[in-house]
């Protein structure tokens, strides 16, 4: 029987990898706009296309962590989820074509902060995925961690 924890961390891995991809894509779009490789309308349209999926992915992961009882990880994700909800409720979550050059530096800084947050979350999710997988493999064979690591010294 497969553990719910391994499914949670697998889903978390997929979601956080997607969030990292979205943030990196938006950073590339902003850099292209800054270097005048793309016009403001196309850049705003490309970035706005991924705002709601980013919010939904992060909110879904945060709620999943709450429902499975991973309180520390839930509390780690809660401030960004509240920030996303606040942006959405104020209708300031989309890039405005007319204001995009004025907000360019602030948007790049925000995306870099999100990139750091999602990278740290990705590292934690990978660690927990490996930890849960190894624990399941050891339980499956009837061995405890102590006997696997320390041999007969654990007795």
Helices and strands as residue ranges (DSSP letters): H 4-34, H 40-48, H 51-67, H 71-89, G 97-99, H 104-140, H 145-150, G 151-154
